[in-house]
Every structure is written in C-alpha cells, then in structure tokens.
Amino acid sequence: MKQKILALASLFLIVAFSSSCIFIGPSIKGNGKVVEEKRKAGKFDEIKVSRGMNVYISQGDETKIVVKADENLLDLIETEVEGRVLKVTTNQNIRRATSKKVFITVPKLESIRSAAGSNVFSETVIECENMEVHSSAGSNIKLELTAKDLNVSASAGSNIKLEGTAKSFIGKASAGANIKAEGLKTNDCEVRVSSGSNIWITVKGDFEAHASSGGNIFYYGNPDHLNVENSSGGNIIKK
C-alpha cells in the first residue's frame, strides 16, 4: 500500500511538471484570420510533433505539407526535415489560435512521436511494416493502421488510441498515460504498465503482460498462451 501511495504521488508530480513545461516564456495569440500555406517537403519517414501543434497524417503517393493557421502564426510554425525526421513545432508559445494545423501526406512512415500537448491524427489507414509510436507530456495520438511490427509507448499523462491490425505489438505505459488499443487486433502481444497508467488491448496469440504500481491492463480476446505478472497494486483484467 505504501509503495502504491508513493507511486501515485510521484505520478502526480511527473504529470504536473510535464504539463507546466508545455508553455514557458512569452506567448502569442492568433489574429483569427485563417489561411493555408503549402510548404516545401523533403524526404522523411518519421514525424515528431511538439509544443501544442495539431497534425493530420494521410498516406499517399506524393509527399505534401500544408499549414492551416492564423495568418500571424504562419512564420512561427516550423516544418523542418532533419535527416529522416520531419519536425513540426513552433518557435514561440501559442496560447490561443483559431487554427494551428499541419496536414501531412507521406508515402511511407516508420515513426510518429508527440510531446508537450500536441495532437496527432491519421486521416487514412496507415499501412506499414514496422512502426514506432511514442507520446509524452500530455500529448495525444489517434491512429488507424495496418502493421507487421508495432512498438508503442506513452508516458507523463499522454494518450494513444489505436485501431486496425498488428501481427506483433509491444506496448509500454507509465506515469498516468493511457494506450487504448482494444480496437487494434494483434496476434502476439507484450505489454507493461506502471505508475497509474492503463492499457487496453485485443490479442489472440501469445500474450505477455506486466502490471505494477497501480497500473492496469485490460485485455480482450482469448490468447493462445498467457504469461501475466502483477505487483504493487497492478491489475491484469480480462474483458
């Protein structure tokens, strides 16, 4: 019980600190006049989003980047490619905006990361071989995808919602984060939760689950093989 209380106290501090770090320093408000701007798009197969930006991803033959935002915010929104990574962020804190959206079309994706209150959505089903999806610091990701190998992690009060299929799934949630993947049908699955976090998953093959420090795992389906371990107030529950 003492371990659970300490874990929950640590969780509160982590989430509170992460949230407070999203907007530090001077900020600007949008002027309400929404415009669109097409951006130069280099080659990339990874997307990293931060500082409260909203990103919408489509899979298509041509790479495209379109920013839809308040006119006075366009110059503050950065869409730069470094190596294989498209970084979507702002160079100044945006407190209020009618729109601060970036629409991305890309043929192939291998990694999506969100942080600092940002939001990422898929507008089409994303087909991929290997995919990594990571969220942190109060950010949100919502995707529909078809993957062979899927590696997912969420931390610090962030949320990930997944639908589709994955042959192999590895998931980890910590510090009050949630991975809602009951709409994702997986074959083999390994998941870990801790510090008040939660994972929902559907599995039919091999299932390995570890829950600790007030974390919860809710699983759907009838796995062929089951290996579960819980400690310090962690729970593993069949739905």
Residue pairs with C-beta under 8 A, 6 or more apart in sequence:
1 233
3 213
3 232
3 233
4 213
4 214
4 232
4 233
7 194
7 195
7 196
7 213
7 214
7 232
7 233
8 195
8 196
8 214
10 175
10 195
11 175
11 176
11 195
11 196
11 214
14 156
14 157
14 175
14 176
14 195
15 138
15 156
15 157
15 175
15 176
18 136
18 137
18 138
18 156
18 157
19 117
19 137
19 138
19 157
21 116
21 137
22 51
22 52
22 116
22 117
22 137
22 138
23 52
23 93
23 95
23 117
24 93
25 92
25 93
26 92
26 93
27 92
27 93
27 94
27 95
28 72
28 73
28 76
28 92
28 93
28 94
28 95
29 94
29 95
29 96
29 97
30 69
30 70
30 72
30 73
30 94
30 96
30 97
30 98
30 99
30 100
31 70
31 71
31 72
32 70
32 98
33 70
33 71
33 72
33 98
34 68
34 69
34 70
34 71
34 98
34 99
35 68
35 69
35 70
35 71
35 74
36 66
36 67
36 68
37 66
37 67
37 68
37 69
37 74
38 64
38 65
38 66
39 65
39 66
39 67
39 79
40 65
41 63
41 64
41 65
41 81
42 63
42 81
42 86
43 63
43 81
43 84
44 63
44 81
44 84
44 85
44 86
44 106
45 84
45 106
45 108
45 109
45 110
45 111
46 84
46 85
46 86
46 109
46 110
46 111
46 112
46 113
47 55
47 57
47 85
47 86
47 88
47 104
47 106
47 109
47 111
47 112
47 113
47 120
48 85
48 86
48 87
48 88
48 111
48 113
48 114
48 115
49 55
49 88
49 89
49 112
49 113
49 114
49 115
49 118
49 119
49 120
49 139
50 87
50 88
50 89
50 114
50 115
50 116
50 118
50 139
51 89
51 90
51 93
51 94
51 116
51 117
51 118
52 90
52 93
52 94
52 100
52 116
52 117
52 118
53 77
53 88
53 89
53 90
53 100
53 102
53 118
53 119
54 100
54 101
54 102
54 118
54 119
54 120
54 121
55 88
55 101
55 102
55 103
55 104
55 114
55 118
55 119
55 120
55 121
56 101
56 102
56 103
56 104
56 121
56 122
56 123
57 104
57 105
57 106
57 109
57 112
57 120
57 121
57 122
57 123
57 124
57 126
57 143
58 103
58 104
58 105
58 106
58 122
58 123
58 124
59 105
59 106
59 107
59 109
59 124
59 125
59 126
59 127
60 105
60 106
60 107
60 124
61 107
62 105
62 107
63 105
63 106
63 107
64 103
64 104
64 105
65 79
65 86
65 102
65 103
65 104
65 105
66 102
66 103
67 74
67 77
67 79
67 101
67 102
67 103
68 99
68 101
68 102
68 103
69 77
69 97
69 99
69 100
69 101
70 97
70 98
70 99
70 100
73 90
73 94
73 97
73 100
76 90
76 91
76 92
76 94
77 88
77 89
77 90
77 100
77 102
78 87
78 88
78 89
78 90
78 91
79 86
79 87
79 88
79 102
80 86
80 87
81 87
85 111
86 104
88 102
88 104
88 118
90 100
94 100
103 123
108 128
109 126
109 128
109 131
110 128
110 130
110 131
110 132
111 131
111 132
111 133
111 134
112 120
112 131
112 132
112 133
112 134
112 141
112 143
113 132
113 133
113 134
113 135
114 120
114 134
114 135
114 136
114 139
114 140
114 141
114 158
115 135
115 136
115 137
115 139
116 136
116 137
116 138
116 139
117 137
117 138
117 139
118 139
118 140
119 139
119 140
119 141
119 142
120 139
120 140
120 141
120 142
120 143
121 141
121 142
121 143
122 142
122 143
122 144
122 145
124 144
125 144
125 145
125 146
125 164
126 143
126 144
126 145
126 146
126 147
127 145
127 146
127 147
128 145
128 146
128 147
128 148
129 147
129 148
129 149
130 147
130 148
130 149
130 150
130 151
131 145
131 147
131 149
131 150
131 151
132 151
132 152
133 141
133 143
133 150
133 151
133 152
133 153
133 160
133 162
134 152
134 153
134 154
135 141
135 153
135 154
135 155
135 158
135 159
135 160
135 177
136 154
136 155
136 156
136 158
136 177
137 155
137 156
137 157
137 158
138 156
138 157
138 158
139 158
139 159
140 158
140 159
140 160
140 161
141 158
141 159
141 160
141 161
142 160
142 161
142 162
143 160
143 161
143 162
143 163
143 164
144 162
144 163
144 164
145 162
145 163
145 164
145 166
146 164
146 165
146 166
147 164
147 165
147 166
147 167
148 166
148 167
148 168
149 166
149 167
149 168
150 162
150 166
150 168
150 169
150 170
150 184
150 186
151 170
152 160
152 162
152 169
152 170
152 171
152 172
152 179
152 181
153 171
153 172
153 173
153 174
154 160
154 172
154 173
154 174
154 177
154 178
154 179
154 197
155 173
155 174
155 175
155 177
155 197
156 174
156 175
156 176
156 177
157 175
157 176
157 177
158 177
158 178
159 177
159 178
159 179
159 180
160 177
160 178
160 179
160 180
160 181
161 180
161 181
161 183
162 179
162 180
162 181
162 183
162 184
163 181
163 183
163 184
164 183
164 184
164 185
165 184
165 185
165 186
166 184
166 185
166 186
166 187
167 186
167 187
167 188
168 186
168 187
168 188
168 189
169 181
169 184
169 186
169 188
169 189
169 190
169 191
169 201
169 203
170 189
170 190
170 191
171 179
171 181
171 189
171 190
171 191
171 192
171 199
171 201
172 191
172 192
172 193
173 179
173 191
173 192
173 193
173 194
173 197
173 198
173 199
173 215
174 193
174 194
174 195
174 197
174 215
175 194
175 195
175 196
175 197
176 195
176 196
176 197
177 197
177 198
178 197
178 198
178 199
179 191
179 197
179 198
179 199
179 200
179 201
180 200
181 199
181 200
181 201
181 202
182 200
182 201
182 202
182 218
182 220
182 239
183 202
184 201
184 202
185 202
185 204
186 201
186 202
186 203
186 204
186 205
187 203
187 204
187 205
187 206
188 203
188 205
188 206
188 207
189 201
189 203
189 205
189 206
189 207
189 208
189 223
190 207
190 208
190 209
191 199
191 201
191 208
191 209
191 210
191 217
192 209
192 210
192 211
193 199
193 210
193 211
193 212
193 215
193 216
193 217
193 234
194 211
194 212
194 213
194 214
194 215
194 234
195 213
195 214
195 215
196 213
196 214
196 215
197 215
197 216
198 215
198 216
198 217
198 218
199 215
199 216
199 217
199 218
200 218
200 219
200 220
200 239
201 217
201 218
201 219
201 220
202 219
202 220
202 221
203 219
203 220
203 221
203 223
204 221
204 222
204 223
204 224
205 223
205 224
205 225
206 223
206 224
206 225
206 227
207 219
207 223
207 225
207 226
207 227
207 228
208 227
208 228
209 217
209 219
209 227
209 228
209 229
209 236
210 228
210 229
210 230
210 234
211 217
211 228
211 229
211 230
211 231
211 234
211 235
211 236
212 230
212 231
212 232
212 233
212 234
213 232
213 233
213 234
214 232
214 233
214 234
215 234
215 235
216 234
216 235
216 236
216 237
217 234
217 235
217 236
217 237
218 237
218 238
218 239
219 236
219 237
219 238
219 239
220 238
220 239
228 236
230 236
